């Protein structure tokens, strides 16, 4: 089981207003479609094309970043049947596969959103690490 390919099909970045003191940044994603792919024609393995949407909104009405894309996921035939049945019945993926797919989407989309936010001068959509100076400690006098 592996992710073979990942790509964006839509990238929309929009800055609507001016920066304010209080900005709320909310991100979300969802799987929009799962379909068996004909790209790989094998009897023991099946490929699924998984389409997704990722959105980051800056409030109050400051801007938004919308990303859509797809990834190709390769599965053995038995697991492929489970995935297909789960999607048709519940519009969801099995937990172990969903975890891998969501992590890949989050990783790639957060990096892309970070780059795009910089390009149009929006705050970073993810919390970046900061270096802080350690407080200076006074040395205790030596005991005799």
N, C-alpha and C positions, 0 to 999 in steps of 0.2 A: 504494500500500500504506500503510494507516494504521490506527491504533488508534482506533476510534470511541467506545468506551465502556469504562468500568472501574468495577466495583462489588464490594462485599463482600457475601457471602451468610451468613457466619458469623463472629462475633467472640467468642472465649472467652479470658478473662484470669483467671488463678488464682494466688493467693499461698498457698503451702502451709506455709511455714516461716519461721524468723527469719533475718535477715541474718547472715552469718558473715564471717570475715576473707577466706577464699578462695572466690570465686565464679567458676564457669566458665559462660560464656554461649555457647550454640551455636544458630545459626540455619540453617534449611534450607528449601528450597521444591521443589515439583515440579508438573508439569503433570499433572492427573488425567484430563482428557478434552478432545478436540478434535472438534467436530462442525460440519457445515455448518449455517448458520442460515438460517431462512426470513424473517428480519426485513427483509432487503433483497432485493427481487426484481428483479434486473437480469441481462441476458444477458452483458454484458462484464465484470461484477464479481461476486464471490462473497464472502459474509461467513462467518466462522467464529467460533463461540462457544468460547473457550478457558477451561477451568476449571482452577483452581490451588489449591494448599494451601501455606501458609507457617507455619512453626513456629519459635518461639524457646523454648529450655529453659534454665532457670537451675538449675545443679547446685551443691551437693548438695541436690536435691529442695526447692528454694526456691520455684519457681513455673514457670509457662509461659504463653505467648501463642500462641494458634492462630487463624489467619485463613484463611478460604476465600473464594473469589470467582470472578469471571469477567470476561473482557474480550471485546469484539467487535472482530475484526480483518478489515479489508476488503482483498481481493486481486483482481488481475486473474484472468480465467478460467484462463489457462495455469498460473500459479503456484498457483492454488487446487487444480488437479489434482495437482500435485507435493506439496503439503501433505497433501492427502487420502490419497494413496498412501503417503507417508512415515509418516503416523500409523497407517494400517491395517497396514502391514508391520512397522514397528519401534517403534511407540509413541513417536516422536520427531518434532521439527520440523526443517526445513532450517535450517542454521546461521545464515544471515542473518536469518531470521524469528525463530528462537529467541533470538538476541541482543537484538532489539528487545523481544520479549515478556518475557524475563527481566529486562531493565533496567527496564521499566515496572512489573513486579510488585515487584522489589526496592525501587524508589524509593517507590512508594505504601505497601507493607507496612512498610518501615522507618520511615517517617514515622508511620504509624498505631501501630506497636509502641512507638515512642518516647513518643507521647502516652499510650497505655494504661499503659505502665510507670510513668509519672509519677503516674497516677491511683491506682494501688494501691501506690505506694512501693517499686517494684523498681528496681534499677540500670538505667541506659540500655542498651538492647541493641546500640547502635552507639557507637563511639568518637567522642566529641565533641571539637572542638578546644579547646585550653586556651591561655591567654595566659601567657607566662613573662617574667619580667623579665630584661633583659640584664645581664650582670655589668658593674660599673662599672670602666672602664679608667683607670688613672692616666696622667696626661699625662707624657710624657718631658720632661726639662728641655731648654730651647731651647739649641741649639749656637751658639756665637759664632764 
